[in-house]
Amino acid sequence: VPMGVLSCMKYLMFIFNVLVFAGGTCLVGVGVWVAVDPAGFQDIVASRAVLSAGAWLLLAVGIALSLLGFLGCCGVLRRSRPLLLL
């Protein structure tokens, strides 16, 4: 495999992992916002219990995506196969 292809794949994987990390961080931010100040979302969601569960779900998914994106970036930069497979 030509070296240019490997270099391009490395940068593409890094960019993808940065986007996953950024998306997870945004989900964490929205989850914290909904958990702390749910008044803005009460018009959209009828039940307070659903709103609370949704906030915790956003937090959990956001934290998981942020962690996976971060580990993926570390895996690309260190060329660590186990980190990339995780």
GIBELVEN-V626158 format. One record per backbone hydrogen bond with DSSP energy under -1.0 kcal/mol. CO is the residue of the C=O (numbers start at 1). NH is the residue of the N-H. If there is no record, write none. Layout:
CO NH
CO NH
This chain:
2 6
3 7
4 8
5 9
6 10
7 11
8 12
9 13
10 14
11 15
12 16
13 17
14 18
15 19
16 20
17 21
18 22
19 23
20 24
21 25
22 26
23 27
24 28
25 29
26 30
27 31
28 32
29 33
30 34
31 35
32 36
33 37
38 41
41 45
47 51
48 52
49 53
50 54
51 55
52 56
53 57
54 58
55 59
56 60
57 61
58 62
59 63
60 64
61 65
62 66
63 67
64 68
65 69
66 70
67 71
68 72
69 73
70 74
71 75
72 76
73 77
74 78
75 80
80 84
81 85
82 86
